[in-house]
Amino acid sequence: MKLDLTKELIHGSIDETDPYGTLVHVLESAIELVQIPDNEFCWSYWENSEEATKEINKLLNMAKSYSLPERVEVAVLFAPTGPLQEVSLSSGWAEPFLRVAEKYDQIERLLWPNS
């Protein structure tokens, strides 16, 4: 798996003029990561890659249509000991996860400034 979107996100800067577009990029990167073959989901609340992808896709579709999901629905994915971090730690991609989570933190402040 190439992880092109994730690499682009990690090595680029966020576009503060397009917070929805950046949220889309962050969520697409999360999907790339959970779809890495042989991921281990035992410590997350997801059973497998399909379940994780389905949850993230729901949020992604909202962001693509400029409908802002509830902050907590997105934030929980990137939280310490959240499902993405648990999969990343047990699957060997903790560092890329942390970089993607940093990008999410930057965009979260723009999308939900009063949270």
C-alpha positions in Angstrom: 0.0 0.0 0.0 1.4 3.4 -1.0 -0.2 5.7 1.5 0.1 8.6 -1.0 -2.5 10.8 0.7 -1.0 10.2 4.1 2.5 11.1 2.9 1.3 14.2 1.2 -0.5 15.3 4.4 2.4 14.5 6.7 5.0 16.3 4.6 2.8 19.3 3.6 1.2 22.1 5.4 -2.5 22.6 6.1 -4.5 25.1 4.1 -6.1 27.3 6.7 -8.3 28.9 4.0 -9.9 25.5 3.3 -10.5 23.8 6.6 -13.2 21.4 5.2 -10.8 20.4 2.4 -8.1 19.7 5.0 -10.5 17.7 7.2 -11.3 15.6 4.1 -7.5 15.0 3.6 -7.0 14.0 7.2 -9.9 11.6 7.1 -8.8 10.1 3.8 -5.4 9.6 5.3 -7.0 7.9 8.3 -8.8 5.5 5.9 -5.5 4.7 4.1 -3.9 3.9 7.5 -6.7 1.6 8.7 -6.7 -0.2 5.4 -3.0 -1.3 5.7 -3.0 -5.1 5.3 -2.5 -7.1 8.5 -3.5 -4.2 10.8 -4.2 -5.4 14.4 -7.5 -4.2 15.7 -7.6 -6.0 19.1 -7.1 -2.9 21.2 -9.5 -0.6 19.3 -13.3 -0.8 19.4 -13.3 -1.7 15.7 -13.4 -5.3 14.8 -11.6 -4.8 11.5 -10.6 -2.5 8.7 -14.1 -2.5 7.1 -15.7 -1.4 10.3 -13.1 1.4 10.8 -13.5 2.5 7.2 -17.3 2.6 7.5 -17.1 4.9 10.6 -14.5 7.2 9.1 -16.3 7.3 5.7 -19.5 8.6 7.4 -17.5 11.6 8.8 -15.7 12.0 5.5 -18.9 12.2 3.5 -20.2 14.8 5.8 -17.0 16.9 5.4 -17.1 16.5 1.7 -20.7 18.0 1.7 -19.6 20.9 3.9 -21.6 19.5 6.8 -19.6 19.7 10.0 -19.7 16.5 12.1 -19.9 16.9 15.9 -16.4 17.7 17.1 -16.3 14.8 19.5 -17.2 12.3 16.8 -14.0 13.2 14.9 -11.8 14.1 17.9 -12.2 10.7 19.5 -10.6 9.0 16.5 -7.4 11.0 17.0 -7.4 11.1 20.8 -4.6 9.5 22.8 -5.7 5.9 23.4 -8.4 6.4 20.8 -9.1 3.7 18.2 -6.7 5.0 15.6 -3.8 5.3 18.0 -4.6 1.8 19.4 -4.5 0.3 15.9 -1.3 2.3 15.1 0.5 1.0 18.1 -0.4 -2.6 17.6 0.2 -2.4 13.9 3.6 -0.6 13.7 2.6 2.8 12.3 2.5 4.9 15.5 4.7 7.7 14.1 2.6 8.3 10.9 -0.5 8.3 13.1 1.0 11.0 15.4 1.8 13.2 12.4 -1.7 12.8 11.0 -3.1 13.5 14.5 -1.0 16.7 14.6 -2.6 17.9 11.4 -6.0 17.1 12.8 -5.3 19.1 15.9 -4.4 22.1 13.7 -7.6 21.9 11.7 -9.7 21.2 14.7 -9.0 24.7 16.1 -10.2 26.2 12.8 -13.4 24.2 12.4 -14.5 24.2 16.1 -13.0 27.4 17.5 -15.2 27.5 20.6 -14.8 23.9 21.7 
